[in-house]
């Protein structure tokens, strides 16, 4: 498994949380709860395994 840390601000509380992104499966979409306020965050990850370039974004619903 290839993993990369991605510091991301929570769209609900504004706190910076660190997401651990599995770069062996791209692209991917998943829901992860904020570690601070527990609200669900939609995460979309794009990039390539060879270059490990990632774009991580969060969206509140």
N, C-alpha and C positions, 0 to 999 in steps of 0.2 A: 504494500500500500504506500502510495506517495501522499504526503500530507503537507499542507502549508498553512501557517497561521495568517489570519486576515482580521486585523483590528477594524471594527465596524461600529459606527454609532447606532444605537437603538432608535428607531423612528418614533417610539412612544415616549421614553424617558430621557433620551439624549445621552445616556451613559455609553462610554466606549466599551464594547464587549469584544472578546477575541473568539472568532470562529475558527475551528480546525477543519479545513477543506480537503476532502479526498480528491486529489488531482488525477487519480488513475481512471476515473469515470467522468468524462466531460462530453457534452455539457450536462448539467444536472440542475434540478429544481427541488427544493425541499423546504420544510417548515422547521424552524428551530425557535424555542422559547428564549426570550431575553433572560440572561443570568441574573439580572437585577430586578426587573419588574414583572417577569414571568409572562409577558405578552407574546403571542405568536408572531414570528417574523418570517416573511417569505424570502427565501434566499435563492438567487439565480446565479450560477457559476458558469463561465465560459472560458475557453482557452485551449491550449494544446498540451498534450503530455510531453512532447519533445522540448518545448520551450518553457513550459511551466508558467506561461503568461495567463493571469487570471483577471477577471472582472467580477467582483462580488458586489451585489447591491441588495439592499433590504427595502421592503415596501410594506407599509401598514395597509390593512385591508379596509 
